[in-house]
Amino acid sequence: MYMQEHEMEMEIEAQRKLDTQLGVEMESNTGDGTSTLEPLYIAKWNKLKRHVNGKLDDEAEFKLHKFQELHENEIQEKGADKLSIQEAFTDVLGYHPGYAR
């Protein structure tokens, strides 16, 4: 039960962050085609792996770079990043049955 509540809180927080970023991006859009939006799977990874002091351990930092590369590739190849959290985690971390929970 706790995990479901925690998951819902994370999704709500991520949606608020996304809404805030959308507002900021609309104000600062210069037409150069760059995006400052952070996909939900990167926000979730940061929330799960970032320590209280704000730092990541070496392995988590490496995986974060993989998530960022995945995001950049999606933008370049498809023009938009529409990967779900589960698809991104499976692509970067490999398949683990626990991710579906």
C-alpha positions in Angstrom: 0.0 0.0 0.0 2.8 2.4 0.9 4.5 2.0 -2.5 1.2 2.8 -4.3 0.8 6.0 -2.3 4.5 6.9 -2.8 4.1 6.2 -6.6 1.1 8.5 -6.8 2.8 11.3 -4.9 5.8 11.1 -7.2 3.5 11.2 -10.3 1.7 14.2 -8.9 5.0 16.0 -8.1 6.4 15.2 -11.5 3.2 16.5 -13.2 3.5 19.8 -11.2 7.1 20.1 -12.2 6.2 19.5 -15.8 3.4 22.1 -15.7 5.8 24.6 -14.2 8.5 23.8 -16.8 5.9 24.2 -19.6 5.1 27.7 -18.3 8.8 28.6 -18.1 9.5 27.2 -21.6 6.7 29.2 -23.2 8.1 32.4 -21.7 11.7 31.6 -22.7 11.1 30.0 -26.1 13.5 31.7 -28.5 12.6 29.7 -31.6 15.9 27.8 -31.7 14.2 24.4 -31.3 15.8 23.6 -28.0 13.7 22.2 -25.2 14.3 22.5 -21.4 11.7 19.9 -20.5 12.8 17.0 -18.4 11.0 13.8 -19.2 9.1 12.0 -16.4 11.5 9.0 -16.4 14.5 11.3 -15.7 12.6 13.1 -13.0 11.6 9.8 -11.4 15.2 8.5 -11.6 16.5 11.6 -9.9 13.8 11.3 -7.2 14.6 7.7 -6.5 18.4 7.8 -6.7 19.5 11.3 -5.5 20.8 11.3 -1.9 19.7 13.7 0.8 22.9 15.8 0.1 21.8 16.2 -3.5 24.4 13.9 -5.0 24.2 10.6 -7.0 26.5 7.7 -6.6 28.7 6.7 -9.6 26.4 4.0 -10.9 23.3 6.2 -10.6 25.1 9.1 -12.4 26.1 6.8 -15.2 22.6 5.6 -15.6 21.3 9.2 -15.5 23.6 10.0 -18.5 22.1 6.9 -20.3 18.6 8.3 -19.7 19.6 11.7 -21.0 21.2 10.1 -24.1 18.0 8.1 -24.6 15.9 11.4 -24.4 18.2 13.2 -26.9 18.0 10.2 -29.3 14.2 10.2 -29.1 14.1 13.9 -29.8 16.5 13.6 -32.8 14.8 10.6 -34.3 11.2 11.2 -33.6 11.0 14.9 -32.8 9.4 14.2 -29.5 10.0 12.0 -26.5 6.9 9.9 -25.9 8.5 7.0 -24.0 6.7 5.8 -20.9 8.6 5.3 -17.7 8.5 1.5 -18.1 9.9 1.7 -21.7 12.7 4.0 -20.7 13.7 2.0 -17.6 13.6 -1.3 -19.6 15.7 0.3 -22.4 18.4 1.7 -20.0 18.3 -0.8 -17.1 17.2 -4.0 -18.9 14.0 -6.0 -18.2 13.2 -6.6 -14.5 9.7 -7.9 -13.5 9.6 -5.5 -10.5 9.5 -2.4 -12.7 5.9 -3.1 -13.6 4.9 -2.8 -9.9 
